[in-house]
Structure formats: structure tokens, C-alpha cells
Amino acid sequence: MLLGAHMSIAGGMDKAVERGMALSCTAIQLFTKNSNRWNGKTLQSDEVARFLELKKRSGISHVIAHDSYLINLASSSATLRAKSIAALIDEMERCRTLEIPYIVIHPGAHLGSGEDTGIKNITDSLDIILKRTDGWGVDIALETTAGQGTNIGYIFEHLCRIMSGVEEKDRVKTCLDSCHIFAAGYDIGTNEGYHKVANDFNRLIGFDNLVCFHVNDSKKGLGSRVDRHEHIGNGCIGKKFFELLMNDKRFKNIPKIIETPKDKDAKNDKVNLALLKKMAGDAAS
């Protein structure tokens, strides 16, 4: 079972692996730098060596990165888009150094220029980024969004258009966030709804292009378009979706990462991960 949580890199990249090991994770997600700053500290060779060595011994087979919240490839501001392109390339360079094969990105917000323009800005930006990172062994996973504000990616058709529009199609994958798609209006809380949404996703994007799940409940209701994560089973999605996901054999080999609210001693992560494991175990027993 590929299951884990987003881990803090406070104290060094290797600390994220240590924290994942403490929770018996088999997959983790991390930032490669401070997520609220454009520039990050240079990765030191000893820090990279510790990270790679610890990862080998950890039992964590999948490490995925998430990009900075400042990056916006959909913007029609040439200055902001150029800055975002440079920042994402820098983060992909960090991923290459750390041997991380995927970086999850938010597609971006069009900020009033319209969805069609925003999608074109994203595809044009990705073409530049993918050309400059050719041969790096690092691909991009577009994350589904809740549709808050002018964010693009709240319907599968958006991601489909972006993926179809880029030149290097094999290097653009997807990350499906349960809180986001529920808030965007995809009713995944029932057996019927779950299978309908899964079929729609497969038809438009394809399960073979799905590289990661963000497994989060939602504080807000179906179609609210508000991105607020909640603990598993305590939000508006309910437990049924998570039971179905944890026992869906089609997604057995796809990492499932929780991004549920944190606390200082990781008790929340322990509870959420234990509940997901129990859901999978109950079905197997």
C-alpha cells in the first residue's frame, strides 16, 4: 500500500524522510524549498547525500514534490509568468538533484483574463519548461483544484485541454485531490457517484496519467468551490469515498498522500493514516 503524508522539510530535506519513517509511510510528499518564497536556499551536497541515503533505508518507495504556492503559469502578466517559469524550473532542478520523479503543480489562476487565455498561458509556459528540463527525469503532475477564485483545473476538461495542448504530452500527468474535486462539484461521496466520477476521469484523462492522490476530506460542501481540507471522515465528503478509494484495485500502485490539518506531534497524521489503513484492512479481512 502506497500511503503517506505531506512532510515538513524544516531542519533539512532529510528530516522529511525521518518524519515519514516515524509514521511508517511508504510514500511522502514534500516541498523542495519554502513554499511561500520565490527563492530557496541552495541544496548542500551533504544534505542531498543524507536525503538519498536515508530514503534508501526508509521503506519509502515514492517521494513526490509539490511546487511553491507563488507560481502562476496561467497569468497574463508577462513578468509574473516569466518569474513563475523560472521558479518552476529551479524546483525541477532540485527534484533532479534529489531524484524525485514528479512535481505536483497547481495549474494557475487566470486573474480575470478568462479560462481560455489562462489555459493557453499554461500550455505555452509548460512547453518552455519542458524543453528546458529535457532529460532531467522530472515530470509534472497537474493537480485538480476546487475552483476558488479564478483557478483553472476545477473540471477534468481543463486538465485534458492542457495535456492535449503541450508538445511533450508524455511528461505531463495528473494528481487528483479528493477535497478539491468534491468542492468543485464532483459528487464522490456515494458508491454511484464515485464510480461515475472515476469513469469520467478515465474517459477524459486516463488512469495511466494519474500519478498521485491527495486524500483529504472537505470542510465545505459539494460544489462550494472553497478549498478547505478536513480530517478523514470528519468532513462533508464522508467515509464512503475513502473506503471505496482504499479498496479500489485500479489505484493500488498509485501513492495516496494526506494533506489534512497538522499538529505539532503528528497525532493528526497518525489518526488519519491509521483510519485509511483500517478501511483497507477491513475489506481484506
Contacts in CASP RR format, 6 or more apart in sequence:
PFRMAT RR
TARGET T0000
AUTHOR 0000-0000-0000
METHOD contacts of the structure
MODEL  1
MLLGAHMSIAGGMDKAVERGMALSCTAIQLFTKNSNRWNGKTLQSDEVAR
FLELKKRSGISHVIAHDSYLINLASSSATLRAKSIAALIDEMERCRTLEI
PYIVIHPGAHLGSGEDTGIKNITDSLDIILKRTDGWGVDIALETTAGQGT
NIGYIFEHLCRIMSGVEEKDRVKTCLDSCHIFAAGYDIGTNEGYHKVAND
FNRLIGFDNLVCFHVNDSKKGLGSRVDRHEHIGNGCIGKKFFELLMNDKR
FKNIPKIIETPKDKDAKNDKVNLALLKKMAGDAAS
1 26 0 8 1.000
1 252 0 8 1.000
1 277 0 8 1.000
1 280 0 8 1.000
2 26 0 8 1.000
2 27 0 8 1.000
2 61 0 8 1.000
2 62 0 8 1.000
2 252 0 8 1.000
2 253 0 8 1.000
2 254 0 8 1.000
2 255 0 8 1.000
2 256 0 8 1.000
3 25 0 8 1.000
3 26 0 8 1.000
3 27 0 8 1.000
3 255 0 8 1.000
3 256 0 8 1.000
3 273 0 8 1.000
3 276 0 8 1.000
3 277 0 8 1.000
4 20 0 8 1.000
4 23 0 8 1.000
4 25 0 8 1.000
4 26 0 8 1.000
4 27 0 8 1.000
4 28 0 8 1.000
4 29 0 8 1.000
4 255 0 8 1.000
4 256 0 8 1.000
4 257 0 8 1.000
4 258 0 8 1.000
4 273 0 8 1.000
5 20 0 8 1.000
5 23 0 8 1.000
5 25 0 8 1.000
5 28 0 8 1.000
5 29 0 8 1.000
5 257 0 8 1.000
5 258 0 8 1.000
5 259 0 8 1.000
5 260 0 8 1.000
5 269 0 8 1.000
5 272 0 8 1.000
5 273 0 8 1.000
6 28 0 8 1.000
6 29 0 8 1.000
6 30 0 8 1.000
6 66 0 8 1.000
6 257 0 8 1.000
6 258 0 8 1.000
6 259 0 8 1.000
7 15 0 8 1.000
7 16 0 8 1.000
7 17 0 8 1.000
7 19 0 8 1.000
7 20 0 8 1.000
7 25 0 8 1.000
7 28 0 8 1.000
7 29 0 8 1.000
7 30 0 8 1.000
8 15 0 8 1.000
8 16 0 8 1.000
8 19 0 8 1.000
8 30 0 8 1.000
9 15 0 8 1.000
9 16 0 8 1.000
9 30 0 8 1.000
9 31 0 8 1.000
9 32 0 8 1.000
12 47 0 8 1.000
13 30 0 8 1.000
13 32 0 8 1.000
13 43 0 8 1.000
13 47 0 8 1.000
13 48 0 8 1.000
13 50 0 8 1.000
13 51 0 8 1.000
13 98 0 8 1.000
14 47 0 8 1.000
14 50 0 8 1.000
14 51 0 8 1.000
14 54 0 8 1.000
16 28 0 8 1.000
16 30 0 8 1.000
17 28 0 8 1.000
17 51 0 8 1.000
17 54 0 8 1.000
17 55 0 8 1.000
17 58 0 8 1.000
17 60 0 8 1.000
17 63 0 8 1.000
18 54 0 8 1.000
19 28 0 8 1.000
19 266 0 8 1.000
20 28 0 8 1.000
20 58 0 8 1.000
20 60 0 8 1.000
21 54 0 8 1.000
21 58 0 8 1.000
21 59 0 8 1.000
21 60 0 8 1.000
22 266 0 8 1.000
23 266 0 8 1.000
23 269 0 8 1.000
23 270 0 8 1.000
23 273 0 8 1.000
24 273 0 8 1.000
25 60 0 8 1.000
25 273 0 8 1.000
26 59 0 8 1.000
26 60 0 8 1.000
26 61 0 8 1.000
26 62 0 8 1.000
27 60 0 8 1.000
27 61 0 8 1.000
27 62 0 8 1.000
27 63 0 8 1.000
27 64 0 8 1.000
27 255 0 8 1.000
27 256 0 8 1.000
27 257 0 8 1.000
28 60 0 8 1.000
28 62 0 8 1.000
28 63 0 8 1.000
28 64 0 8 1.000
28 257 0 8 1.000
29 63 0 8 1.000
29 64 0 8 1.000
29 65 0 8 1.000
29 66 0 8 1.000
29 104 0 8 1.000
29 212 0 8 1.000
29 257 0 8 1.000
29 259 0 8 1.000
30 63 0 8 1.000
30 64 0 8 1.000
30 65 0 8 1.000
30 66 0 8 1.000
31 65 0 8 1.000
31 66 0 8 1.000
31 67 0 8 1.000
31 68 0 8 1.000
32 65 0 8 1.000
32 91 0 8 1.000
32 94 0 8 1.000
32 95 0 8 1.000
32 98 0 8 1.000
32 100 0 8 1.000
32 103 0 8 1.000
33 39 0 8 1.000
33 40 0 8 1.000
33 41 0 8 1.000
33 68 0 8 1.000
33 91 0 8 1.000
33 94 0 8 1.000
34 40 0 8 1.000
34 68 0 8 1.000
35 66 0 8 1.000
35 67 0 8 1.000
35 68 0 8 1.000
35 69 0 8 1.000
35 70 0 8 1.000
36 68 0 8 1.000
36 69 0 8 1.000
36 70 0 8 1.000
37 68 0 8 1.000
37 70 0 8 1.000
38 68 0 8 1.000
38 70 0 8 1.000
38 83 0 8 1.000
38 87 0 8 1.000
40 90 0 8 1.000
43 94 0 8 1.000
43 97 0 8 1.000
43 98 0 8 1.000
48 97 0 8 1.000
48 98 0 8 1.000
51 98 0 8 1.000
52 98 0 8 1.000
52 99 0 8 1.000
55 63 0 8 1.000
55 99 0 8 1.000
62 255 0 8 1.000
63 98 0 8 1.000
63 100 0 8 1.000
64 100 0 8 1.000
64 101 0 8 1.000
64 102 0 8 1.000
64 103 0 8 1.000
64 104 0 8 1.000
64 141 0 8 1.000
64 211 0 8 1.000
64 212 0 8 1.000
64 255 0 8 1.000
64 257 0 8 1.000
65 91 0 8 1.000
65 94 0 8 1.000
65 95 0 8 1.000
65 98 0 8 1.000
65 100 0 8 1.000
65 102 0 8 1.000
65 103 0 8 1.000
65 104 0 8 1.000
66 103 0 8 1.000
66 104 0 8 1.000
66 105 0 8 1.000
67 87 0 8 1.000
67 88 0 8 1.000
67 91 0 8 1.000
67 103 0 8 1.000
67 104 0 8 1.000
67 105 0 8 1.000
67 106 0 8 1.000
68 87 0 8 1.000
68 91 0 8 1.000
69 106 0 8 1.000
70 84 0 8 1.000
70 87 0 8 1.000
71 84 0 8 1.000
71 87 0 8 1.000
71 88 0 8 1.000
71 105 0 8 1.000
71 106 0 8 1.000
71 108 0 8 1.000
72 80 0 8 1.000
72 81 0 8 1.000
72 84 0 8 1.000
72 108 0 8 1.000
72 109 0 8 1.000
72 111 0 8 1.000
73 81 0 8 1.000
73 84 0 8 1.000
73 85 0 8 1.000
73 88 0 8 1.000
73 105 0 8 1.000
73 107 0 8 1.000
73 108 0 8 1.000
73 121 0 8 1.000
73 122 0 8 1.000
73 125 0 8 1.000
73 126 0 8 1.000
74 107 0 8 1.000
74 108 0 8 1.000
74 109 0 8 1.000
74 110 0 8 1.000
74 111 0 8 1.000
74 118 0 8 1.000
74 119 0 8 1.000
74 121 0 8 1.000
74 122 0 8 1.000
74 152 0 8 1.000
75 81 0 8 1.000
75 84 0 8 1.000
75 108 0 8 1.000
75 109 0 8 1.000
75 110 0 8 1.000
75 111 0 8 1.000
75 113 0 8 1.000
75 118 0 8 1.000
75 121 0 8 1.000
76 110 0 8 1.000
76 111 0 8 1.000
76 113 0 8 1.000
76 117 0 8 1.000
76 118 0 8 1.000
76 121 0 8 1.000
77 111 0 8 1.000
81 121 0 8 1.000
81 125 0 8 1.000
84 125 0 8 1.000
85 125 0 8 1.000
85 128 0 8 1.000
85 129 0 8 1.000
88 103 0 8 1.000
88 105 0 8 1.000
88 129 0 8 1.000
89 129 0 8 1.000
89 132 0 8 1.000
89 133 0 8 1.000
91 103 0 8 1.000
92 103 0 8 1.000
92 129 0 8 1.000
92 133 0 8 1.000
92 136 0 8 1.000
92 138 0 8 1.000
93 133 0 8 1.000
93 136 0 8 1.000
94 100 0 8 1.000
95 101 0 8 1.000
95 102 0 8 1.000
95 103 0 8 1.000
95 136 0 8 1.000
95 138 0 8 1.000
96 133 0 8 1.000
96 136 0 8 1.000
96 137 0 8 1.000
96 138 0 8 1.000
100 138 0 8 1.000
101 137 0 8 1.000
101 138 0 8 1.000
101 139 0 8 1.000
102 138 0 8 1.000
102 139 0 8 1.000
102 140 0 8 1.000
102 141 0 8 1.000
102 173 0 8 1.000
102 211 0 8 1.000
102 212 0 8 1.000
103 138 0 8 1.000
103 139 0 8 1.000
103 140 0 8 1.000
103 141 0 8 1.000
104 141 0 8 1.000
104 143 0 8 1.000
104 175 0 8 1.000
104 212 0 8 1.000
104 214 0 8 1.000
105 140 0 8 1.000
105 141 0 8 1.000
105 142 0 8 1.000
105 143 0 8 1.000
106 143 0 8 1.000
106 145 0 8 1.000
106 151 0 8 1.000
107 122 0 8 1.000
107 142 0 8 1.000
107 143 0 8 1.000
107 145 0 8 1.000
107 151 0 8 1.000
107 152 0 8 1.000
107 153 0 8 1.000
107 158 0 8 1.000
107 159 0 8 1.000
107 162 0 8 1.000
108 118 0 8 1.000
108 122 0 8 1.000
108 145 0 8 1.000
108 151 0 8 1.000
108 152 0 8 1.000
109 149 0 8 1.000
109 150 0 8 1.000
109 151 0 8 1.000
109 152 0 8 1.000
110 117 0 8 1.000
110 118 0 8 1.000
110 121 0 8 1.000
110 150 0 8 1.000
110 152 0 8 1.000
111 150 0 8 1.000
112 150 0 8 1.000
113 121 0 8 1.000
114 150 0 8 1.000
115 152 0 8 1.000
115 158 0 8 1.000
118 152 0 8 1.000
119 152 0 8 1.000
119 158 0 8 1.000
119 161 0 8 1.000
119 162 0 8 1.000
122 152 0 8 1.000
122 162 0 8 1.000
123 161 0 8 1.000
123 162 0 8 1.000
123 165 0 8 1.000
123 166 0 8 1.000
126 140 0 8 1.000
126 162 0 8 1.000
126 166 0 8 1.000
126 172 0 8 1.000
127 166 0 8 1.000
127 167 0 8 1.000
127 168 0 8 1.000
129 140 0 8 1.000
130 140 0 8 1.000
130 166 0 8 1.000
130 167 0 8 1.000
130 168 0 8 1.000
130 171 0 8 1.000
130 172 0 8 1.000
131 167 0 8 1.000
131 168 0 8 1.000
134 168 0 8 1.000
139 171 0 8 1.000
139 172 0 8 1.000
139 173 0 8 1.000
139 211 0 8 1.000
140 171 0 8 1.000
140 172 0 8 1.000
140 173 0 8 1.000
141 172 0 8 1.000
141 173 0 8 1.000
141 174 0 8 1.000
141 175 0 8 1.000
141 211 0 8 1.000
141 212 0 8 1.000
142 153 0 8 1.000
142 159 0 8 1.000
142 162 0 8 1.000
142 163 0 8 1.000
142 172 0 8 1.000
142 173 0 8 1.000
142 174 0 8 1.000
142 175 0 8 1.000
143 174 0 8 1.000
143 175 0 8 1.000
143 176 0 8 1.000
143 177 0 8 1.000
143 180 0 8 1.000
143 214 0 8 1.000
144 153 0 8 1.000
144 154 0 8 1.000
144 156 0 8 1.000
144 159 0 8 1.000
144 174 0 8 1.000
144 175 0 8 1.000
144 176 0 8 1.000
144 177 0 8 1.000
144 180 0 8 1.000
144 181 0 8 1.000
144 184 0 8 1.000
145 151 0 8 1.000
145 152 0 8 1.000
145 153 0 8 1.000
145 154 0 8 1.000
145 177 0 8 1.000
145 180 0 8 1.000
145 184 0 8 1.000
145 227 0 8 1.000
146 154 0 8 1.000
146 179 0 8 1.000
146 180 0 8 1.000
146 183 0 8 1.000
146 184 0 8 1.000
146 224 0 8 1.000
146 225 0 8 1.000
146 226 0 8 1.000
146 227 0 8 1.000
147 153 0 8 1.000
147 154 0 8 1.000
147 180 0 8 1.000
147 183 0 8 1.000
147 184 0 8 1.000
147 225 0 8 1.000
147 227 0 8 1.000
148 183 0 8 1.000
148 225 0 8 1.000
148 226 0 8 1.000
148 227 0 8 1.000
149 225 0 8 1.000
152 158 0 8 1.000
153 159 0 8 1.000
153 184 0 8 1.000
154 180 0 8 1.000
154 184 0 8 1.000
154 225 0 8 1.000
155 184 0 8 1.000
156 200 0 8 1.000
156 201 0 8 1.000
156 204 0 8 1.000
156 205 0 8 1.000
157 204 0 8 1.000
159 174 0 8 1.000
159 204 0 8 1.000
159 205 0 8 1.000
160 204 0 8 1.000
160 205 0 8 1.000
162 172 0 8 1.000
163 169 0 8 1.000
163 172 0 8 1.000
163 174 0 8 1.000
163 205 0 8 1.000
163 209 0 8 1.000
166 172 0 8 1.000
172 209 0 8 1.000
173 209 0 8 1.000
173 210 0 8 1.000
173 211 0 8 1.000
174 205 0 8 1.000
174 209 0 8 1.000
174 210 0 8 1.000
174 211 0 8 1.000
175 210 0 8 1.000
175 211 0 8 1.000
175 212 0 8 1.000
175 213 0 8 1.000
175 214 0 8 1.000
176 201 0 8 1.000
176 210 0 8 1.000
176 212 0 8 1.000
176 213 0 8 1.000
176 214 0 8 1.000
177 213 0 8 1.000
177 214 0 8 1.000
177 216 0 8 1.000
177 259 0 8 1.000
178 188 0 8 1.000
178 213 0 8 1.000
178 214 0 8 1.000
178 215 0 8 1.000
178 216 0 8 1.000
178 217 0 8 1.000
178 218 0 8 1.000
178 237 0 8 1.000
178 241 0 8 1.000
178 242 0 8 1.000
178 245 0 8 1.000
179 214 0 8 1.000
179 216 0 8 1.000
179 217 0 8 1.000
179 218 0 8 1.000
179 227 0 8 1.000
179 228 0 8 1.000
179 229 0 8 1.000
179 230 0 8 1.000
179 237 0 8 1.000
180 214 0 8 1.000
180 227 0 8 1.000
181 188 0 8 1.000
181 197 0 8 1.000
182 188 0 8 1.000
182 189 0 8 1.000
182 218 0 8 1.000
182 221 0 8 1.000
182 222 0 8 1.000
182 223 0 8 1.000
182 236 0 8 1.000
182 237 0 8 1.000
182 241 0 8 1.000
183 218 0 8 1.000
183 220 0 8 1.000
183 221 0 8 1.000
183 222 0 8 1.000
183 223 0 8 1.000
183 224 0 8 1.000
183 225 0 8 1.000
183 226 0 8 1.000
183 227 0 8 1.000
183 228 0 8 1.000
184 223 0 8 1.000
184 225 0 8 1.000
185 222 0 8 1.000
185 223 0 8 1.000
185 225 0 8 1.000
186 197 0 8 1.000
187 193 0 8 1.000
187 196 0 8 1.000
187 197 0 8 1.000
187 222 0 8 1.000
188 194 0 8 1.000
188 197 0 8 1.000
188 237 0 8 1.000
188 241 0 8 1.000
189 237 0 8 1.000
189 238 0 8 1.000
189 240 0 8 1.000
189 241 0 8 1.000
190 240 0 8 1.000
191 240 0 8 1.000
191 244 0 8 1.000
194 240 0 8 1.000
194 241 0 8 1.000
194 244 0 8 1.000
194 245 0 8 1.000
198 248 0 8 1.000
198 250 0 8 1.000
201 207 0 8 1.000
201 210 0 8 1.000
207 250 0 8 1.000
207 251 0 8 1.000
210 251 0 8 1.000
210 254 0 8 1.000
211 254 0 8 1.000
211 255 0 8 1.000
212 254 0 8 1.000
212 255 0 8 1.000
212 256 0 8 1.000
212 257 0 8 1.000
213 245 0 8 1.000
213 251 0 8 1.000
213 254 0 8 1.000
213 255 0 8 1.000
213 256 0 8 1.000
213 257 0 8 1.000
214 257 0 8 1.000
214 258 0 8 1.000
214 259 0 8 1.000
215 232 0 8 1.000
215 242 0 8 1.000
215 245 0 8 1.000
215 256 0 8 1.000
215 257 0 8 1.000
215 258 0 8 1.000
215 259 0 8 1.000
215 276 0 8 1.000
216 229 0 8 1.000
216 230 0 8 1.000
216 232 0 8 1.000
216 258 0 8 1.000
216 259 0 8 1.000
216 260 0 8 1.000
217 229 0 8 1.000
217 230 0 8 1.000
217 231 0 8 1.000
217 232 0 8 1.000
217 233 0 8 1.000
217 234 0 8 1.000
217 235 0 8 1.000
217 236 0 8 1.000
217 237 0 8 1.000
217 238 0 8 1.000
217 242 0 8 1.000
217 260 0 8 1.000
218 224 0 8 1.000
218 228 0 8 1.000
218 229 0 8 1.000
218 230 0 8 1.000
218 235 0 8 1.000
218 236 0 8 1.000
218 237 0 8 1.000
219 226 0 8 1.000
219 228 0 8 1.000
219 229 0 8 1.000
219 230 0 8 1.000
219 235 0 8 1.000
219 236 0 8 1.000
220 226 0 8 1.000
220 228 0 8 1.000
220 236 0 8 1.000
221 236 0 8 1.000
222 236 0 8 1.000
229 259 0 8 1.000
229 260 0 8 1.000
229 261 0 8 1.000
230 236 0 8 1.000
230 260 0 8 1.000
230 261 0 8 1.000
231 260 0 8 1.000
231 261 0 8 1.000
231 268 0 8 1.000
231 271 0 8 1.000
231 272 0 8 1.000
232 239 0 8 1.000
232 242 0 8 1.000
232 258 0 8 1.000
232 260 0 8 1.000
232 272 0 8 1.000
232 275 0 8 1.000
232 276 0 8 1.000
233 239 0 8 1.000
233 242 0 8 1.000
233 275 0 8 1.000
239 279 0 8 1.000
242 275 0 8 1.000
242 276 0 8 1.000
242 279 0 8 1.000
243 279 0 8 1.000
243 283 0 8 1.000
245 251 0 8 1.000
245 256 0 8 1.000
246 256 0 8 1.000
246 276 0 8 1.000
246 279 0 8 1.000
246 280 0 8 1.000
246 283 0 8 1.000
247 279 0 8 1.000
247 280 0 8 1.000
247 283 0 8 1.000
247 284 0 8 1.000
256 276 0 8 1.000
258 269 0 8 1.000
258 272 0 8 1.000
258 273 0 8 1.000
258 276 0 8 1.000
260 268 0 8 1.000
260 269 0 8 1.000
260 272 0 8 1.000
261 268 0 8 1.000
262 268 0 8 1.000
262 269 0 8 1.000
END
